[in-house]
Amino acid sequence: VDMLGYRSFDELARRNLETEGYDPQYPRSVFKERIEREGKVVGLESAWKRSDGTTLYVRESAQAVRDELGNTLYYQGTVEDITEKKQAEEALRKAHDELEMRVQQRTAELEQANEALQAQIAERIKAERTLVASELQYRTTLDSIGDAIHVVDRDSRVLLINSRFSRWSEELGLNVADAIGRTIFDLFPFLPDKVRDEYRQVFDSGRVLNTEETNKVADREIVTETRKIPVQEAGRVVRVVTVIRDVTEHRRAEEAIRRLT
């Protein structure tokens, strides 16, 4: 009720979800088709309209409760407000776009000024180092996000981490000192082989990849949601920004709810 800006449940209950309340890009039919087909939805992102008309981005996890004949009685589940996270991701994307534009302009100038192939290669290496240094300029934006973030190149070498990533690693008893320049698999040797395949998939396809993992680290089982975002230069993916969110307690709460029902 509070998230959607209503004064009471009765006021909210008068709203017809079949005809209003959903952003056109996130139709209600997507939720209904999936939950009726699979019996549940997990981590479905959508956009709702508040009572004042503003947009609220949410992540839903729900299940269909059915009678003995399989008829749906109602849906039940949880809704998480991810509006700030969406806004932070958009700010990060814009920062990357602006940085990519500056790098492309710089690369074009270097290519025009240098005719020899060896000189072009040397300048590209210099541009890449300049890129790493430039990324420090928007570290404030990265550090303001509550999720753990790191950036890797095509060789899985870490180019950038935010403060939440460092704290999160230390909380798990892992040492990420001198992480820059090391591969992500050197930092986290427990990562399964499929993570390498996921990175390669993002580099090859140029599409965002969302996954959920359960790992045991330092005698502690953690559940994480991971979003791998490709960053392109001249039509080729050169880096991947990885956003990691610890959802261990959230999943435990969902499991507790399922046991109660």
N, C-alpha and C positions, 0 to 999 in steps of 0.2 A: 504493500500500500504506500509506504513512504517513498520507495524507489520510483514509483510511477506518479507521485505527486497528488495522491488522493487523500481526503480527510478521513475516510472510513472504508471498511471492507464493503459495506452495502453500496457505497457510491461506486466503488470499483466494479462490483458485481453487475451493475447495470450496463456495463460496457460490453458490446458484442464483439468478441475477438474474431469472429468470422468476417466482419465487415470493416473493422477499424483497429487502429493501434499498432499496425505493422508497417515498417518502412517498405516501399514497393520493391526494393532490391532484396528483401528478405521476406517473401510471402509466407503466410501461415501454412499454405499447402505443403511446403517443404518439410516442416515439422510433422504435420499430420501423416503425410505419405510414409515418412521414414519410421515413425513410431508404430503405425499400423502394420507396416511390413515386417519390421524387426522386433517389435515389442518394446523397444526402448530407444533412447537417443543418449549419447554421451558426448559432452563437450561441444554441442551444436551452438555456433555463434549466430546471433541474429540482432536485429535492431528494432526496438519498440518505440512507440511514441508516448511521451508523458502527457499528463492532462493539459499542460500548457503548450503542447505541440512540439517541444524540443525532443531530440533523439537520445535514446538510452541504448547503449550497446551492452548485450548480455551474453553469457555462456550458459546454456541449459543442459541439464542432465535429468531425464525423466523416464518413466516406464508406464505402460498401459496396464491398468487393472481390469481383468476380464472375469466374466462369470463362467459357470461350468460349461456353457455352450460356446464359449469363445467370443461372446459379445463384449465389446468394450464398455465398461461402466464409467470410467473416468481416467484421467492422467494424474500422476503425482510425481513430484521431483523437486529439484533445487534450481535456483536461478542466481547467477553471480554477476554483479555489475562490473563490466570491464571497460567502461567508457574512458577512464583515465589511461588505461593501458593502450587502448586504441589510439587515443590522442598522442600518447608518447611514441607509439610506433610510427604514426604519421609524421611527427616531428623528426624522428630519426631518419625516415625515408627521405624527407625533404633535405635534411642535412647531407645525406649521402648523394642525392641528386645534384645539389650545389657543388659538392666536392668533386663529383665526377665531371661536371662541366668545366671546373677549373683545371682538372687534370687533363682532360681532352684538349682544352685550349693550349695548355703548356706543351703537350705532346706534339700537337700540330706545329707549334712554333719551332720546336726542336727538329722536327722532320724537315721543315723548310730550310733551316739554317745549316743542316749537316747533310752532305751528299754521300759520304762514305757509310757503308753498312755498319762497320765497326763502331763508328761514332754514334750512329742511331741506337745501337744496342746499349752502348754505355750511357746514353742520355735516358733511355727507357729505364735502366736500372736506377739512375739518379731520380727520375720521376717517381718511381715506386717508393724509394726511400722518402722522398718529399711527401708522398701520399700518407705514409705511416706517421710522419711528423705532423702533417696537417690534421690528421684524425684526432690528435690530442686536443685540438681547438674546440671540438664539441664533446669532450669528455664530461663536461658539466651536464649536458643533456643525457648522456648514458648513465651517469651516476645518479640522476634524479629518478630513474626507473627502478622500481622495486624488484624487477627480475634480474637474474644473473645473465650477463651478456659477454660474449667473446667473438672475435673476428679472426677467421683463418684464411690463408691463401690456398692455392691449388695443391700445394705440398703439405697441407694440414698444419702449417706453421702458424702459431698464434701471433697476430699483428696487434691486437688490442683487447683489453679486458676492462670491465668496469669494477667499481669498488664492491658492488653486491656479489659479483662473481668471486672476488678474493675472499670476502667474508664467508660466503656460502661454502667455499672449498675448505677454509680453515675450520668451520663448524663440523665438517665431516672428517677432520683430522688429516686433510691433504695439504701439501706444501706447494704453492704456486709461485714461490719466489723465483724471479728471473724467468717468468713464463714467456715473455716476448721472445720469439725466435725458436722456441721449442715446439714440437708437434703436440697436438691435443692428446695424442695417444701416449706420448711420453709422460704427460701430466696425469692422465687417468688411465693407467694400464689395465684397469678392470673393464674398460668399455668393450662390449662384444664386437665381433667382426662385422656384424650387420651395420654398425655405425659408419664404418668405412664405406660400405655400399650406399648408405644414405647420403653421405657427403658427395660421393661420385655421382649419384643420381641428380642432386641439385646442380652440381657443376655442369653436367651434361644436358639436363633438360631446361635449366633456367627457371624452374618453377619452385614456389615455396613448398616446403614439406613439413607437415605437422605430425608428431609422434608422441606416444606416451610410453615411458619406460619404468620398470621396477628393478632396482639394483640394491645389492647389499654392500654397504660401504662402512668400514670401521664398526662392524657389529651392529649396524643400523640399516634397516630396510627403508628405502626412500622411493617415492613415486614422483616422477617429474614429467611435466609437459614441455616439449621442446619444439621450437619453431625455427627452421633453417631458411634464411632469406637470401637469395642470390643477389649479388651486386655485379653489374655488367660494365664493361669498358669496350667501346668499339664493337658491340655486338657479341662479346665473349664474356662469360662469367669468370671473374678474376678473384673474387672473394665471397665468402659466405658469412653472414651475420647470424649467430646462433643465440636465441633467446630461451633461457631455461627458467621454468617456474616450478618450485617445490609444492606439489599438491597432495603431499602425504596426509596431512591432517584433514584436508577436504575429502579425500577418498575414504578415510576412516569414518568421517561423519556420514557419508553416503551409505557406507556399509552398515553403520548403526541404524540408519533409517530403514534400510531394507530388512534388517532383522526384526525391527519393531513391527513392520507391516506383514 
